Amino acid sequence: MRLIALVCLFLLASCAKNNKSDLHYLQDYENAKGWTGISLESGFAYSGKYCQKVAPETEYSHGFNLTLAEISNERLKKIKAAVKITCQRPQEDIFLVIDIFSPGLNKSISYSSGQSLAAGLKNNNSWANCTNELSIPADASGKDIVKVYAWNPKHQLFFMDDLEVSFEK
């Protein structure tokens, strides 16, 4: 009986691991906890059952949005983002944006749209791994907000899956 209690305690402790402790966040669209609202598409995912559908009338995908203080109480130096993406017309521009927004200044203090994601697609409806990274300014405050999302300036239909955001100390 004591052995069973110890095993249960160990299992509970291992399940309670917080993603924030390793500074890595993943949205595989199988759940949406901790992420802004998402338009899901089923049966067409890179992995799992769901992916995010970004409609032509949508200029910005839903994405990651947390303050630096919510991510870590230690100084962070770099943000890395990656996403799987597919679209019907890969020649169109789509960008994976990393933005650090200062509510106190009411403006972005650091921003990167990276290279066009569509450029990495080999053919129609193939999935490509797209990445971007951004150094965090030394004067960034815990109140500053990290935003990661896809920008769709040509208003085309595309799908994204397995959005990952990680931070380096």
Phi and psi in degrees as GROMACS dihedral restraints (atoms count N, CA, C in turn):
[ dihedral_restraints ]
;  ai    aj    ak    al  type     phi  dphi    fc
    3     4     5     6     1   -65.5    20    10
    4     5     6     7     1   -38.0    20    10
    6     7     8     9     1   -63.6    20    10
    7     8     9    10     1   -41.4    20    10
    9    10    11    12     1   -63.0    20    10
   10    11    12    13     1   -41.8    20    10
   12    13    14    15     1   -63.4    20    10
   13    14    15    16     1   -40.5    20    10
   15    16    17    18     1   -66.3    20    10
   16    17    18    19     1   -41.0    20    10
   18    19    20    21     1   -63.3    20    10
   19    20    21    22     1   -44.0    20    10
   21    22    23    24     1   -62.2    20    10
   22    23    24    25     1   -42.6    20    10
   24    25    26    27     1   -62.1    20    10
   25    26    27    28     1   -43.1    20    10
   27    28    29    30     1   -62.2    20    10
   28    29    30    31     1   -44.1    20    10
   30    31    32    33     1   -63.9    20    10
   31    32    33    34     1   -41.7    20    10
   33    34    35    36     1   -62.9    20    10
   34    35    36    37     1   -42.8    20    10
   36    37    38    39     1   -64.7    20    10
   37    38    39    40     1   -40.0    20    10
   39    40    41    42     1   -72.5    20    10
   40    41    42    43     1   -29.9    20    10
   42    43    44    45     1   -76.2    20    10
   43    44    45    46     1   -21.3    20    10
   45    46    47    48     1   -84.8    20    10
   46    47    48    49     1     7.5    20    10
   48    49    50    51     1   -59.0    20    10
   49    50    51    52     1   131.0    20    10
   51    52    53    54     1   -93.8    20    10
   52    53    54    55     1   128.0    20    10
   54    55    56    57     1   -57.3    20    10
   55    56    57    58     1   -29.2    20    10
   57    58    59    60     1   -66.8    20    10
   58    59    60    61     1   -22.6    20    10
   60    61    62    63     1   -65.7    20    10
   61    62    63    64     1   -28.8    20    10
   63    64    65    66     1  -104.7    20    10
   64    65    66    67     1     9.0    20    10
   66    67    68    69     1    57.5    20    10
   67    68    69    70     1    34.6    20    10
   69    70    71    72     1  -130.6    20    10
   70    71    72    73     1   129.0    20    10
   72    73    74    75     1  -123.8    20    10
   73    74    75    76     1   137.3    20    10
   75    76    77    78     1  -131.2    20    10
   76    77    78    79     1   130.0    20    10
   78    79    80    81     1  -115.5    20    10
   79    80    81    82     1   102.9    20    10
   81    82    83    84     1   -94.7    20    10
   82    83    84    85     1     4.8    20    10
   84    85    86    87     1    67.3    20    10
   85    86    87    88     1    10.6    20    10
   87    88    89    90     1   -81.9    20    10
   88    89    90    91     1   -18.9    20    10
   90    91    92    93     1  -148.9    20    10
   91    92    93    94     1   164.9    20    10
   93    94    95    96     1  -125.4    20    10
   94    95    96    97     1    17.8    20    10
   96    97    98    99     1   -63.9    20    10
   97    98    99   100     1   127.0    20    10
   99   100   101   102     1    84.6    20    10
  100   101   102   103     1     4.9    20    10
  102   103   104   105     1  -122.3    20    10
  103   104   105   106     1   155.5    20    10
  105   106   107   108     1   -68.1    20    10
  106   107   108   109     1   167.7    20    10
  108   109   110   111     1   -53.0    20    10
  109   110   111   112     1   146.0    20    10
  111   112   113   114     1  -135.1    20    10
  112   113   114   115     1   137.3    20    10
  114   115   116   117     1   -91.4    20    10
  115   116   117   118     1   109.1    20    10
  117   118   119   120     1   -93.6    20    10
  118   119   120   121     1   147.3    20    10
  120   121   122   123     1  -122.8    20    10
  121   122   123   124     1   132.3    20    10
  123   124   125   126     1  -105.3    20    10
  124   125   126   127     1   151.2    20    10
  126   127   128   129     1    80.7    20    10
  127   128   129   130     1     5.2    20    10
  129   130   131   132     1  -133.7    20    10
  130   131   132   133     1    26.3    20    10
  132   133   134   135     1   -83.8    20    10
  133   134   135   136     1   159.1    20    10
  135   136   137   138     1   -70.2    20    10
  136   137   138   139     1   -43.5    20    10
  138   139   140   141     1  -138.5    20    10
  139   140   141   142     1   152.1    20    10
  141   142   143   144     1    70.6    20    10
  142   143   144   145     1  -154.1    20    10
  144   145   146   147     1  -103.0    20    10
  145   146   147   148     1   -27.5    20    10
  147   148   149   150     1  -118.1    20    10
  148   149   150   151     1   152.3    20    10
  150   151   152   153     1  -141.8    20    10
  151   152   153   154     1   170.3    20    10
  153   154   155   156     1   -91.5    20    10
  154   155   156   157     1   129.8    20    10
  156   157   158   159     1   -97.7    20    10
  157   158   159   160     1   126.6    20    10
  159   160   161   162     1  -111.3    20    10
  160   161   162   163     1   109.7    20    10
  162   163   164   165     1   -76.7    20    10
  163   164   165   166     1   157.4    20    10
  165   166   167   168     1   -56.8    20    10
  166   167   168   169     1   -31.9    20    10
  168   169   170   171     1   -78.8    20    10
  169   170   171   172     1    -2.0    20    10
  171   172   173   174     1  -103.1    20    10
  172   173   174   175     1   118.6    20    10
  174   175   176   177     1   -84.2    20    10
  175   176   177   178     1   -28.4    20    10
  177   178   179   180     1  -128.0    20    10
  178   179   180   181     1   132.0    20    10
  180   181   182   183     1   -72.6    20    10
  181   182   183   184     1   165.4    20    10
  183   184   185   186     1   -73.5    20    10
  184   185   186   187     1   158.3    20    10
  186   187   188   189     1  -165.6    20    10
  187   188   189   190     1  -160.6    20    10
  189   190   191   192     1   -82.3    20    10
  190   191   192   193     1   140.5    20    10
  192   193   194   195     1  -157.9    20    10
  193   194   195   196     1    96.3    20    10
  195   196   197   198     1  -141.4    20    10
  196   197   198   199     1   153.1    20    10
  198   199   200   201     1   -76.4    20    10
  199   200   201   202     1   157.3    20    10
  201   202   203   204     1   -59.8    20    10
  202   203   204   205     1   -36.5    20    10
  204   205   206   207     1   -65.1    20    10
  205   206   207   208     1   -34.2    20    10
  207   208   209   210     1   -70.6    20    10
  208   209   210   211     1   -27.2    20    10
  210   211   212   213     1   -80.3    20    10
  211   212   213   214     1   -46.0    20    10
  213   214   215   216     1  -161.4    20    10
  214   215   216   217     1   149.1    20    10
  216   217   218   219     1   -91.8    20    10
  217   218   219   220     1     1.8    20    10
  219   220   221   222     1  -103.0    20    10
  220   221   222   223     1   158.7    20    10
  222   223   224   225     1   -65.2    20    10
  223   224   225   226     1   128.9    20    10
  225   226   227   228     1  -105.9    20    10
  226   227   228   229     1   143.4    20    10
  228   229   230   231     1  -108.3    20    10
  229   230   231   232     1   -29.4    20    10
  231   232   233   234     1  -147.9    20    10
  232   233   234   235     1   148.2    20    10
  234   235   236   237     1  -117.8    20    10
  235   236   237   238     1   132.2    20    10
  237   238   239   240     1  -121.3    20    10
  238   239   240   241     1   137.4    20    10
  240   241   242   243     1  -131.7    20    10
  241   242   243   244     1   147.9    20    10
  243   244   245   246     1  -147.8    20    10
  244   245   246   247     1   150.0    20    10
  246   247   248   249     1  -153.9    20    10
  247   248   249   250     1   149.9    20    10
  249   250   251   252     1   -94.3    20    10
  250   251   252   253     1   136.9    20    10
  252   253   254   255     1  -141.2    20    10
  253   254   255   256     1   148.6    20    10
  255   256   257   258     1  -145.1    20    10
  256   257   258   259     1   149.6    20    10
  258   259   260   261     1  -153.8    20    10
  259   260   261   262     1   165.5    20    10
  261   262   263   264     1   -78.8    20    10
  262   263   264   265     1   -29.7    20    10
  264   265   266   267     1  -123.6    20    10
  265   266   267   268     1    86.4    20    10
  267   268   269   270     1   -65.1    20    10
  268   269   270   271     1    -7.1    20    10
  270   271   272   273     1   -77.6    20    10
  271   272   273   274     1   -13.0    20    10
  273   274   275   276     1   -80.1    20    10
  274   275   276   277     1   154.7    20    10
  276   277   278   279     1   -81.2    20    10
  277   278   279   280     1   131.6    20    10
  279   280   281   282     1  -141.7    20    10
  280   281   282   283     1   136.0    20    10
  282   283   284   285     1  -127.2    20    10
  283   284   285   286     1   142.6    20    10
  285   286   287   288     1   -95.0    20    10
  286   287   288   289     1   107.7    20    10
  288   289   290   291     1   -94.4    20    10
  289   290   291   292     1   137.9    20    10
  291   292   293   294     1  -120.1    20    10
  292   293   294   295     1   124.4    20    10
  294   295   296   297     1  -132.5    20    10
  295   296   297   298     1   131.5    20    10
  297   298   299   300     1  -109.6    20    10
  298   299   300   301     1   112.5    20    10
  300   301   302   303     1  -106.4    20    10
  301   302   303   304     1   130.2    20    10
  303   304   305   306     1   -98.7    20    10
  304   305   306   307     1   111.3    20    10
  306   307   308   309     1   -63.7    20    10
  307   308   309   310     1   -33.8    20    10
  309   310   311   312     1   -64.2    20    10
  310   311   312   313     1   -38.8    20    10
  312   313   314   315     1   -91.4    20    10
  313   314   315   316     1   -12.4    20    10
  315   316   317   318     1    56.6    20    10
  316   317   318   319     1    42.6    20    10
  318   319   320   321     1  -161.1    20    10
  319   320   321   322     1   165.7    20    10
  321   322   323   324     1   -73.8    20    10
  322   323   324   325     1   136.2    20    10
  324   325   326   327     1  -102.1    20    10
  325   326   327   328     1   -14.4    20    10
  327   328   329   330     1  -158.5    20    10
  328   329   330   331     1   140.5    20    10
  330   331   332   333     1  -153.2    20    10
  331   332   333   334     1   140.2    20    10
  333   334   335   336     1  -146.0    20    10
  334   335   336   337     1   126.2    20    10
  336   337   338   339     1   -96.1    20    10
  337   338   339   340     1    -9.5    20    10
  339   340   341   342     1    63.1    20    10
  340   341   342   343     1  -164.5    20    10
  342   343   344   345     1   -86.7    20    10
  343   344   345   346     1   160.9    20    10
  345   346   347   348     1   -59.9    20    10
  346   347   348   349     1   128.6    20    10
  348   349   350   351     1   -69.2    20    10
  349   350   351   352     1   -33.9    20    10
  351   352   353   354     1   -63.0    20    10
  352   353   354   355     1   -25.7    20    10
  354   355   356   357     1   -62.8    20    10
  355   356   357   358     1   -26.9    20    10
  357   358   359   360     1   -81.7    20    10
  358   359   360   361     1    -7.6    20    10
  360   361   362   363     1   -82.5    20    10
  361   362   363   364     1   129.5    20    10
  363   364   365   366     1   -80.3    20    10
  364   365   366   367     1   -38.0    20    10
  366   367   368   369     1  -155.6    20    10
  367   368   369   370     1   173.8    20    10
  369   370   371   372     1   -58.5    20    10
  370   371   372   373     1   136.5    20    10
  372   373   374   375     1    63.5    20    10
  373   374   375   376     1    18.6    20    10
  375   376   377   378     1   -91.3    20    10
  376   377   378   379     1   155.6    20    10
  378   379   380   381     1   -97.3    20    10
  379   380   381   382     1   135.2    20    10
  381   382   383   384     1  -123.1    20    10
  382   383   384   385     1   145.7    20    10
  384   385   386   387     1   -88.9    20    10
  385   386   387   388     1   122.3    20    10
  387   388   389   390     1  -120.1    20    10
  388   389   390   391     1   138.1    20    10
  390   391   392   393     1  -131.2    20    10
  391   392   393   394     1   161.6    20    10
  393   394   395   396     1  -157.8    20    10
  394   395   396   397     1   154.6    20    10
  396   397   398   399     1  -147.1    20    10
  397   398   399   400     1   157.8    20    10
  399   400   401   402     1  -150.2    20    10
  400   401   402   403     1   132.7    20    10
  402   403   404   405     1   -77.2    20    10
  403   404   405   406     1   140.7    20    10
  405   406   407   408     1   -89.1    20    10
  406   407   408   409     1   125.8    20    10
  408   409   410   411     1   -58.7    20    10
  409   410   411   412     1   144.0    20    10
  411   412   413   414     1   -60.8    20    10
  412   413   414   415     1   -28.1    20    10
  414   415   416   417     1   -92.6    20    10
  415   416   417   418     1    10.3    20    10
  417   418   419   420     1   -64.8    20    10
  418   419   420   421     1   142.5    20    10
  420   421   422   423     1  -105.9    20    10
  421   422   423   424     1   164.3    20    10
  423   424   425   426     1   -62.7    20    10
  424   425   426   427     1   -20.8    20    10
  426   427   428   429     1   -82.0    20    10
  427   428   429   430     1   -13.6    20    10
  429   430   431   432     1   -68.7    20    10
  430   431   432   433     1   143.5    20    10
  432   433   434   435     1  -105.0    20    10
  433   434   435   436     1   128.6    20    10
  435   436   437   438     1   -92.0    20    10
  436   437   438   439     1   125.8    20    10
  438   439   440   441     1  -123.2    20    10
  439   440   441   442     1   134.1    20    10
  441   442   443   444     1  -133.2    20    10
  442   443   444   445     1   125.2    20    10
  444   445   446   447     1  -161.0    20    10
  445   446   447   448     1   166.5    20    10
  447   448   449   450     1   -94.1    20    10
  448   449   450   451     1   135.9    20    10
  450   451   452   453     1  -104.6    20    10
  451   452   453   454     1   130.5    20    10
  453   454   455   456     1  -120.1    20    10
  454   455   456   457     1    67.3    20    10
  456   457   458   459     1   -65.0    20    10
  457   458   459   460     1   -23.6    20    10
  459   460   461   462     1   -93.5    20    10
  460   461   462   463     1     4.2    20    10
  462   463   464   465     1    52.0    20    10
  463   464   465   466     1    60.4    20    10
  465   466   467   468     1  -112.8    20    10
  466   467   468   469     1   163.4    20    10
  468   469   470   471     1   -80.0    20    10
  469   470   471   472     1   128.6    20    10
  471   472   473   474     1  -151.5    20    10
  472   473   474   475     1   168.0    20    10
  474   475   476   477     1  -127.3    20    10
  475   476   477   478     1   144.9    20    10
  477   478   479   480     1  -134.8    20    10
  478   479   480   481     1   150.2    20    10
  480   481   482   483     1  -147.7    20    10
  481   482   483   484     1   158.1    20    10
  483   484   485   486     1    52.2    20    10
  484   485   486   487     1    55.4    20    10
  486   487   488   489     1   -74.2    20    10
  487   488   489   490     1   120.4    20    10
  489   490   491   492     1  -117.9    20    10
  490   491   492   493     1   137.5    20    10
  492   493   494   495     1  -132.0    20    10
  493   494   495   496     1   126.2    20    10
  495   496   497   498     1  -133.7    20    10
  496   497   498   499     1   157.5    20    10
  498   499   500   501     1  -127.3    20    10
  499   500   501   502     1   144.3    20    10
  501   502   503   504     1  -113.9    20    10
  502   503   504   505     1   141.1    20    10
